[in-house]
Amino acid sequence: MTGLSQVQQAEKAISTVLRRTTEVPALGYHIGHFTQTRDLLVEALATIRGEPIKEISQRFFPAQHPIHLGAARCPFCGSPSLEIDADLDKHVFVFVHCVVCNAAGPTGENKEEAIAKFLARSYC
Ligand SMILES: [Zn+2]
């Protein structure tokens, strides 16, 4: 990266990784919301750019993709196509959303908790 300062190189590398998480669902899943990797990248970019962390986090919203949880199905419609979503306003909670019937939640503090709670639901 000829001609770029060390900070510019870091900014370019970090923003490229974060942008890829918005384009590639697998990356958005594995280094998306609620991962230490994402937290570190967002914080570093916010520091370099002098922008609020929340603004950077919202700009690079990780791509979502349906997750297939083995034999697990939506408890309401039976679909295997479920998504992990995040409540960005509260910025703490994650929940499962059914692509087919739109059932969602309840929230959990991490993906595993949100999945377990969603699959345990027996009410709409
Ligand atoms: Zn459903």
Backbone and ligand atoms as CSV (ligand in chain L), in Angstrom:
chain,resi,resn,atom,element,x,y,z
A,1,MET,N,N,0.845,-1.188,0.000
A,1,MET,CA,C,0.000,0.000,0.000
A,1,MET,C,C,0.882,1.239,0.000
A,2,THR,N,N,1.537,1.423,-1.128
A,2,THR,CA,C,2.469,2.516,-1.281
A,2,THR,C,C,1.777,3.871,-1.098
A,3,GLY,N,N,2.468,4.760,-0.406
A,3,GLY,CA,C,1.946,6.114,-0.262
A,3,GLY,C,C,1.011,6.304,0.913
A,4,LEU,N,N,0.586,5.227,1.539
A,4,LEU,CA,C,-0.307,5.367,2.694
A,4,LEU,C,C,0.519,5.333,3.978
A,5,SER,N,N,0.099,6.141,4.937
A,5,SER,CA,C,0.752,6.100,6.244
A,5,SER,C,C,0.346,4.815,6.957
A,6,GLN,N,N,0.985,4.530,8.066
A,6,GLN,CA,C,0.653,3.327,8.839
A,6,GLN,C,C,-0.812,3.376,9.280
A,7,VAL,N,N,-1.260,4.540,9.722
A,7,VAL,CA,C,-2.641,4.670,10.194
A,7,VAL,C,C,-3.615,4.497,9.028
A,8,GLN,N,N,-3.251,5.062,7.874
A,8,GLN,CA,C,-4.117,4.908,6.694
A,8,GLN,C,C,-4.196,3.444,6.258
A,9,GLN,N,N,-3.080,2.739,6.341
A,9,GLN,CA,C,-3.092,1.313,5.999
A,9,GLN,C,C,-3.999,0.538,6.952
A,10,ALA,N,N,-3.885,0.848,8.228
A,10,ALA,CA,C,-4.722,0.166,9.224
A,10,ALA,C,C,-6.197,0.470,8.974
A,11,GLU,N,N,-6.506,1.733,8.704
A,11,GLU,CA,C,-7.891,2.145,8.450
A,11,GLU,C,C,-8.444,1.407,7.237
A,12,LYS,N,N,-7.632,1.317,6.195
A,12,LYS,CA,C,-8.070,0.637,4.970
A,12,LYS,C,C,-8.316,-0.851,5.223
A,13,ALA,N,N,-7.408,-1.496,5.941
A,13,ALA,CA,C,-7.544,-2.932,6.213
A,13,ALA,C,C,-8.761,-3.210,7.089
A,14,ILE,N,N,-8.928,-2.438,8.137
A,14,ILE,CA,C,-10.040,-2.671,9.072
A,14,ILE,C,C,-11.374,-2.405,8.383
A,15,SER,N,N,-11.479,-1.304,7.652
A,15,SER,CA,C,-12.752,-0.987,7.003
A,15,SER,C,C,-13.079,-2.009,5.912
A,16,THR,N,N,-12.054,-2.559,5.260
A,16,THR,CA,C,-12.286,-3.594,4.243
A,16,THR,C,C,-12.865,-4.858,4.878
A,17,VAL,N,N,-12.319,-5.265,6.023
A,17,VAL,CA,C,-12.841,-6.458,6.706
A,17,VAL,C,C,-14.281,-6.212,7.160
A,18,LEU,N,N,-14.529,-5.050,7.759
A,18,LEU,CA,C,-15.887,-4.756,8.230
A,18,LEU,C,C,-16.876,-4.697,7.063
A,19,ARG,N,N,-16.451,-4.105,5.939
A,19,ARG,CA,C,-17.344,-4.024,4.776
A,19,ARG,C,C,-17.662,-5.427,4.253
A,20,ARG,N,N,-16.675,-6.312,4.274
A,20,ARG,CA,C,-16.917,-7.685,3.809
A,20,ARG,C,C,-17.945,-8.390,4.700
A,21,THR,N,N,-17.976,-8.054,5.996
A,21,THR,CA,C,-18.977,-8.685,6.875
A,21,THR,C,C,-20.389,-8.229,6.513
A,22,THR,N,N,-20.508,-7.103,5.812
A,22,THR,CA,C,-21.834,-6.643,5.385
A,22,THR,C,C,-22.244,-7.305,4.067
A,23,GLU,N,N,-21.284,-7.904,3.378
A,23,GLU,CA,C,-21.537,-8.486,2.055
A,23,GLU,C,C,-21.605,-10.007,2.058
A,24,VAL,N,N,-20.876,-10.624,2.966
A,24,VAL,CA,C,-20.770,-12.089,2.980
A,24,VAL,C,C,-21.443,-12.613,4.255
A,25,PRO,N,N,-22.601,-13.240,4.112
A,25,PRO,CA,C,-23.336,-13.697,5.293
A,25,PRO,C,C,-22.526,-14.582,6.237
A,26,ALA,N,N,-21.683,-15.431,5.694
A,26,ALA,CA,C,-20.897,-16.302,6.577
A,26,ALA,C,C,-19.971,-15.480,7.464
A,27,LEU,N,N,-19.388,-14.424,6.898
A,27,LEU,CA,C,-18.534,-13.549,7.712
A,27,LEU,C,C,-19.379,-12.784,8.719
A,28,GLY,N,N,-20.547,-12.318,8.270
A,28,GLY,CA,C,-21.444,-11.593,9.167
A,28,GLY,C,C,-21.888,-12.441,10.343
A,29,TYR,N,N,-21.956,-13.736,10.103
A,29,TYR,CA,C,-22.353,-14.650,11.176
A,29,TYR,C,C,-21.195,-14.918,12.132
A,30,HIS,N,N,-20.039,-15.206,11.580
A,30,HIS,CA,C,-18.926,-15.642,12.429
A,30,HIS,C,C,-18.171,-14.497,13.099
A,31,ILE,N,N,-18.109,-13.333,12.441
A,31,ILE,CA,C,-17.450,-12.201,13.103
A,31,ILE,C,C,-18.396,-10.997,13.110
A,32,GLY,N,N,-19.678,-11.289,13.321
A,32,GLY,CA,C,-20.696,-10.251,13.364
A,32,GLY,C,C,-20.976,-9.803,14.786
A,33,HIS,N,N,-22.208,-9.372,15.009
A,33,HIS,CA,C,-22.604,-8.868,16.315
A,33,HIS,C,C,-22.231,-9.831,17.443
A,34,PHE,N,N,-21.822,-9.261,18.533
A,34,PHE,CA,C,-21.573,-10.009,19.765
A,34,PHE,C,C,-20.358,-10.916,19.690
A,35,THR,N,N,-19.448,-10.589,18.782
A,35,THR,CA,C,-18.174,-11.306,18.787
A,35,THR,C,C,-17.087,-10.319,19.182
A,36,GLN,N,N,-16.062,-10.842,19.860
A,36,GLN,CA,C,-14.964,-9.976,20.285
A,36,GLN,C,C,-14.242,-9.404,19.064
A,37,THR,N,N,-14.153,-10.198,18.007
A,37,THR,CA,C,-13.475,-9.738,16.791
A,37,THR,C,C,-14.127,-8.471,16.255
A,38,ARG,N,N,-15.456,-8.512,16.121
A,38,ARG,CA,C,-16.158,-7.342,15.612
A,38,ARG,C,C,-15.989,-6.136,16.549
A,39,ASP,N,N,-16.127,-6.375,17.845
A,39,ASP,CA,C,-15.971,-5.284,18.813
A,39,ASP,C,C,-14.613,-4.604,18.662
A,40,LEU,N,N,-13.568,-5.409,18.491
A,40,LEU,CA,C,-12.213,-4.862,18.369
A,40,LEU,C,C,-12.058,-4.068,17.069
A,41,LEU,N,N,-12.598,-4.598,15.972
A,41,LEU,CA,C,-12.486,-3.903,14.679
A,41,LEU,C,C,-13.259,-2.589,14.698
A,42,VAL,N,N,-14.483,-2.623,15.225
A,42,VAL,CA,C,-15.315,-1.412,15.274
A,42,VAL,C,C,-14.656,-0.348,16.150
A,43,GLU,N,N,-14.157,-0.785,17.303
A,43,GLU,CA,C,-13.525,0.173,18.217
A,43,GLU,C,C,-12.275,0.792,17.589
A,44,ALA,N,N,-11.484,-0.036,16.914
A,44,ALA,CA,C,-10.257,0.471,16.283
A,44,ALA,C,C,-10.585,1.480,15.185
A,45,LEU,N,N,-11.598,1.163,14.361
A,45,LEU,CA,C,-11.956,2.073,13.271
A,45,LEU,C,C,-12.539,3.375,13.820
A,46,ALA,N,N,-13.334,3.265,14.881
A,46,ALA,CA,C,-13.900,4.467,15.507
A,46,ALA,C,C,-12.787,5.367,16.039
A,47,THR,N,N,-11.781,4.747,16.629
A,47,THR,CA,C,-10.648,5.514,17.159
A,47,THR,C,C,-9.885,6.209,16.035
A,48,ILE,N,N,-9.576,5.467,14.980
A,48,ILE,CA,C,-8.809,6.031,13.854
A,48,ILE,C,C,-9.578,7.186,13.203
A,49,ARG,N,N,-10.889,6.998,13.016
A,49,ARG,CA,C,-11.693,8.013,12.328
A,49,ARG,C,C,-12.208,9.109,13.255
A,50,GLY,N,N,-12.103,8.885,14.567
A,50,GLY,CA,C,-12.626,9.863,15.513
A,50,GLY,C,C,-14.147,9.946,15.476
A,51,GLU,N,N,-14.787,8.813,15.201
A,51,GLU,CA,C,-16.249,8.753,15.134
A,51,GLU,C,C,-16.779,7.883,16.268
A,52,PRO,N,N,-18.051,8.080,16.636
A,52,PRO,CA,C,-18.634,7.253,17.702
A,52,PRO,C,C,-18.679,5.764,17.308
A,53,ILE,N,N,-18.436,4.905,18.276
A,53,ILE,CA,C,-18.456,3.458,18.040
A,53,ILE,C,C,-19.811,3.018,17.487
A,54,LYS,N,N,-20.898,3.562,18.056
A,54,LYS,CA,C,-22.233,3.145,17.624
A,54,LYS,C,C,-22.462,3.474,16.140
A,55,GLU,N,N,-21.935,4.611,15.709
A,55,GLU,CA,C,-22.095,5.015,14.303
A,55,GLU,C,C,-21.371,4.039,13.368
A,56,ILE,N,N,-20.159,3.680,13.744
A,56,ILE,CA,C,-19.390,2.718,12.945
A,56,ILE,C,C,-20.111,1.373,12.932
A,57,SER,N,N,-20.597,0.964,14.084
A,57,SER,CA,C,-21.269,-0.329,14.196
A,57,SER,C,C,-22.500,-0.392,13.296
A,58,GLN,N,N,-23.267,0.696,13.259
A,58,GLN,CA,C,-24.484,0.703,12.442
A,58,GLN,C,C,-24.166,0.789,10.952
A,59,ARG,N,N,-23.090,1.488,10.602
A,59,ARG,CA,C,-22.717,1.629,9.197
A,59,ARG,C,C,-22.289,0.291,8.595
A,60,PHE,N,N,-21.619,-0.515,9.418
A,60,PHE,CA,C,-21.138,-1.819,8.931
A,60,PHE,C,C,-22.008,-2.920,9.532
A,61,PHE,N,N,-23.296,-2.894,9.192
A,61,PHE,CA,C,-24.229,-3.876,9.736
A,61,PHE,C,C,-23.956,-5.244,9.096
A,62,PRO,N,N,-23.652,-6.243,9.913
A,62,PRO,CA,C,-23.290,-7.550,9.350
A,62,PRO,C,C,-24.434,-8.161,8.534
A,63,ALA,N,N,-24.076,-8.796,7.440
A,63,ALA,CA,C,-25.068,-9.473,6.603
A,63,ALA,C,C,-25.744,-10.585,7.397
A,64,GLN,N,N,-27.009,-10.794,7.121
A,64,GLN,CA,C,-27.743,-11.870,7.777
A,64,GLN,C,C,-27.914,-13.008,6.779
A,65,HIS,N,N,-27.988,-14.168,7.249
A,65,HIS,CA,C,-28.322,-15.286,6.367
A,65,HIS,C,C,-29.118,-16.307,7.163
A,66,PRO,N,N,-29.968,-17.041,6.481
A,66,PRO,CA,C,-30.711,-18.071,7.202
A,66,PRO,C,C,-29.748,-19.073,7.832
A,67,ILE,N,N,-30.051,-19.491,9.018
A,67,ILE,CA,C,-29.222,-20.496,9.675
A,67,ILE,C,C,-30.011,-21.793,9.723
A,68,HIS,N,N,-29.342,-22.866,9.563
A,68,HIS,CA,C,-30.013,-24.158,9.639
A,68,HIS,C,C,-29.472,-24.886,10.853
A,69,LEU,N,N,-30.350,-25.119,11.790
A,69,LEU,CA,C,-29.949,-25.666,13.075
A,69,LEU,C,C,-30.205,-27.163,13.109
A,70,GLY,N,N,-29.535,-27.865,12.227
A,70,GLY,CA,C,-29.730,-29.310,12.175
A,70,GLY,C,C,-31.172,-29.630,11.848
A,71,ALA,N,N,-31.798,-30.429,12.694
A,71,ALA,CA,C,-33.188,-30.825,12.458
A,71,ALA,C,C,-34.160,-29.790,13.018
A,72,ALA,N,N,-33.645,-28.749,13.644
A,72,ALA,CA,C,-34.526,-27.764,14.287
A,72,ALA,C,C,-35.384,-27.036,13.264
A,73,ARG,N,N,-36.608,-26.747,13.642
A,73,ARG,CA,C,-37.544,-26.028,12.785
A,73,ARG,C,C,-38.212,-24.941,13.613
A,74,CYS,N,N,-38.745,-23.955,12.916
A,74,CYS,CA,C,-39.536,-22.930,13.590
A,74,CYS,C,C,-40.684,-23.625,14.332
A,75,PRO,N,N,-40.880,-23.289,15.614
A,75,PRO,CA,C,-41.948,-23.961,16.369
A,75,PRO,C,C,-43.354,-23.593,15.877
A,76,PHE,N,N,-43.453,-22.617,14.995
A,76,PHE,CA,C,-44.789,-22.169,14.573
A,76,PHE,C,C,-45.151,-22.626,13.163
A,77,CYS,N,N,-44.186,-22.557,12.230
A,77,CYS,CA,C,-44.520,-22.916,10.847
A,77,CYS,C,C,-43.720,-24.108,10.334
A,78,GLY,N,N,-42.738,-24.546,11.092
A,78,GLY,CA,C,-41.958,-25.709,10.680
A,78,GLY,C,C,-40.818,-25.411,9.727
A,79,SER,N,N,-40.591,-24.127,9.381
A,79,SER,CA,C,-39.525,-23.788,8.444
A,79,SER,C,C,-38.144,-23.966,9.077
A,80,PRO,N,N,-37.168,-24.434,8.282
A,80,PRO,CA,C,-35.799,-24.502,8.790
A,80,PRO,C,C,-35.027,-23.196,8.572
A,81,SER,N,N,-35.657,-22.214,7.912
A,81,SER,CA,C,-34.938,-20.971,7.582
A,81,SER,C,C,-35.118,-19.928,8.674
A,82,LEU,N,N,-34.100,-19.824,9.502
A,82,LEU,CA,C,-34.137,-18.893,10.628
A,82,LEU,C,C,-32.974,-17.917,10.500
A,83,GLU,N,N,-33.169,-16.707,10.981
A,83,GLU,CA,C,-32.116,-15.703,10.944
A,83,GLU,C,C,-31.780,-15.263,12.359
A,84,ILE,N,N,-30.542,-14.847,12.514
A,84,ILE,CA,C,-30.134,-14.198,13.762
A,84,ILE,C,C,-30.203,-12.700,13.514
A,85,ASP,N,N,-30.946,-11.993,14.333
A,85,ASP,CA,C,-31.024,-10.540,14.228
A,85,ASP,C,C,-30.540,-9.916,15.526
A,86,ALA,N,N,-30.222,-8.642,15.457
A,86,ALA,CA,C,-29.759,-7.940,16.651
A,86,ALA,C,C,-30.609,-6.703,16.875
A,87,ASP,N,N,-30.862,-6.415,18.131
A,87,ASP,CA,C,-31.576,-5.201,18.489
A,87,ASP,C,C,-30.546,-4.084,18.637
A,88,LEU,N,N,-30.386,-3.304,17.571
A,88,LEU,CA,C,-29.317,-2.297,17.572
A,88,LEU,C,C,-29.601,-1.148,18.514
A,89,ASP,N,N,-30.866,-0.868,18.772
A,89,ASP,CA,C,-31.171,0.229,19.693
A,89,ASP,C,C,-30.658,-0.106,21.091
A,90,LYS,N,N,-30.958,-1.320,21.531
A,90,LYS,CA,C,-30.485,-1.725,22.854
A,90,LYS,C,C,-29.039,-2.172,22.778
A,91,HIS,N,N,-28.622,-2.622,21.577
A,91,HIS,CA,C,-27.240,-2.970,21.295
A,91,HIS,C,C,-26.698,-4.060,22.210
A,92,VAL,N,N,-27.576,-4.820,22.795
A,92,VAL,CA,C,-27.113,-5.844,23.715
A,92,VAL,C,C,-27.740,-7.180,23.370
A,93,PHE,N,N,-28.916,-7.146,22.774
A,93,PHE,CA,C,-29.686,-8.366,22.630
A,93,PHE,C,C,-29.682,-8.909,21.219
A,94,VAL,N,N,-29.802,-10.196,21.116
A,94,VAL,CA,C,-29.880,-10.877,19.842
A,94,VAL,C,C,-31.110,-11.777,19.890
A,95,PHE,N,N,-31.729,-11.990,18.741
A,95,PHE,CA,C,-32.907,-12.860,18.719
A,95,PHE,C,C,-32.983,-13.618,17.400
A,96,VAL,N,N,-33.763,-14.697,17.416
A,96,VAL,CA,C,-33.977,-15.492,16.203
A,96,VAL,C,C,-35.254,-15.012,15.531
A,97,HIS,N,N,-35.196,-14.977,14.206
A,97,HIS,CA,C,-36.331,-14.535,13.396
A,97,HIS,C,C,-36.597,-15.586,12.331
A,98,CYS,N,N,-37.854,-16.015,12.184
A,98,CYS,CA,C,-38.208,-16.990,11.152
A,98,CYS,C,C,-38.475,-16.247,9.846
A,99,VAL,N,N,-37.768,-16.653,8.787
A,99,VAL,CA,C,-37.888,-15.998,7.489
A,99,VAL,C,C,-39.284,-16.197,6.896
A,100,VAL,N,N,-39.912,-17.324,7.202
A,100,VAL,CA,C,-41.181,-17.686,6.565
A,100,VAL,C,C,-42.382,-17.052,7.268
A,101,CYS,N,N,-42.522,-17.251,8.579
A,101,CYS,CA,C,-43.742,-16.785,9.260
A,101,CYS,C,C,-43.518,-15.513,10.073
A,102,ASN,N,N,-42.259,-15.044,10.126
A,102,ASN,CA,C,-41.950,-13.786,10.800
A,102,ASN,C,C,-41.961,-13.880,12.322
A,103,ALA,N,N,-42.087,-15.063,12.875
A,103,ALA,CA,C,-41.991,-15.191,14.328
A,103,ALA,C,C,-40.600,-14.731,14.759
A,104,ALA,N,N,-40.513,-14.059,15.895
A,104,ALA,CA,C,-39.219,-13.554,16.356
A,104,ALA,C,C,-39.141,-13.549,17.868
A,105,GLY,N,N,-37.935,-13.782,18.364
A,105,GLY,CA,C,-37.664,-13.662,19.789
A,105,GLY,C,C,-38.068,-14.911,20.565
A,106,PRO,N,N,-37.868,-14.858,21.869
A,106,PRO,CA,C,-37.403,-13.728,22.674
A,106,PRO,C,C,-35.898,-13.454,22.522
A,107,THR,N,N,-35.456,-12.384,23.126
A,107,THR,CA,C,-34.052,-11.999,23.023
A,107,THR,C,C,-33.192,-12.807,23.983
A,108,GLY,N,N,-31.932,-12.918,23.604
A,108,GLY,CA,C,-30.949,-13.547,24.470
A,108,GLY,C,C,-29.712,-12.673,24.521
A,109,GLU,N,N,-28.791,-13.022,25.397
A,109,GLU,CA,C,-27.574,-12.224,25.498
A,109,GLU,C,C,-26.517,-12.692,24.503
A,110,ASN,N,N,-26.759,-13.848,23.867
A,110,ASN,CA,C,-25.864,-14.323,22.814
A,110,ASN,C,C,-26.672,-15.223,21.886
A,111,LYS,N,N,-26.048,-15.636,20.792
A,111,LYS,CA,C,-26.749,-16.421,19.775
A,111,LYS,C,C,-27.285,-17.730,20.347
A,112,GLU,N,N,-26.476,-18.411,21.126
A,112,GLU,CA,C,-26.867,-19.712,21.649
A,112,GLU,C,C,-28.103,-19.584,22.536
A,113,GLU,N,N,-28.119,-18.565,23.388
A,113,GLU,CA,C,-29.257,-18.360,24.281
A,113,GLU,C,C,-30.503,-17.999,23.479
A,114,ALA,N,N,-30.344,-17.135,22.465
A,114,ALA,CA,C,-31.490,-16.715,21.658
A,114,ALA,C,C,-32.076,-17.903,20.891
A,115,ILE,N,N,-31.219,-18.762,20.367
A,115,ILE,CA,C,-31.684,-19.946,19.630
A,115,ILE,C,C,-32.437,-20.886,20.566
A,116,ALA,N,N,-31.869,-21.136,21.734
A,116,ALA,CA,C,-32.511,-22.052,22.688
A,116,ALA,C,C,-33.878,-21.519,23.109
A,117,LYS,N,N,-33.955,-20.217,23.384
A,117,LYS,CA,C,-35.226,-19.630,23.814
A,117,LYS,C,C,-36.262,-19.680,22.691
A,118,PHE,N,N,-35.825,-19.390,21.458
A,118,PHE,CA,C,-36.761,-19.398,20.324
A,118,PHE,C,C,-37.320,-20.802,20.110
A,119,LEU,N,N,-36.438,-21.796,20.114
A,119,LEU,CA,C,-36.881,-23.158,19.844
A,119,LEU,C,C,-37.758,-23.703,20.970
A,120,ALA,N,N,-37.635,-23.123,22.162
A,120,ALA,CA,C,-38.438,-23.583,23.305
A,120,ALA,C,C,-39.822,-22.936,23.328
A,121,ARG,N,N,-40.040,-21.954,22.444
A,121,ARG,CA,C,-41.344,-21.265,22.458
A,121,ARG,C,C,-42.467,-22.198,22.030
A,122,SER,N,N,-43.604,-22.027,22.677
A,122,SER,CA,C,-44.771,-22.817,22.290
A,122,SER,C,C,-45.974,-21.908,22.132
A,123,TYR,N,N,-45.719,-20.607,22.066
A,123,TYR,CA,C,-46.799,-19.619,21.926
A,123,TYR,C,C,-46.403,-18.634,20.842
A,124,CYS,N,N,-47.371,-17.922,20.313
A,124,CYS,CA,C,-47.082,-16.906,19.301
A,124,CYS,C,C,-46.970,-15.529,19.924
L,1,ZN,ZN,ZN,-41.879,-19.789,11.176
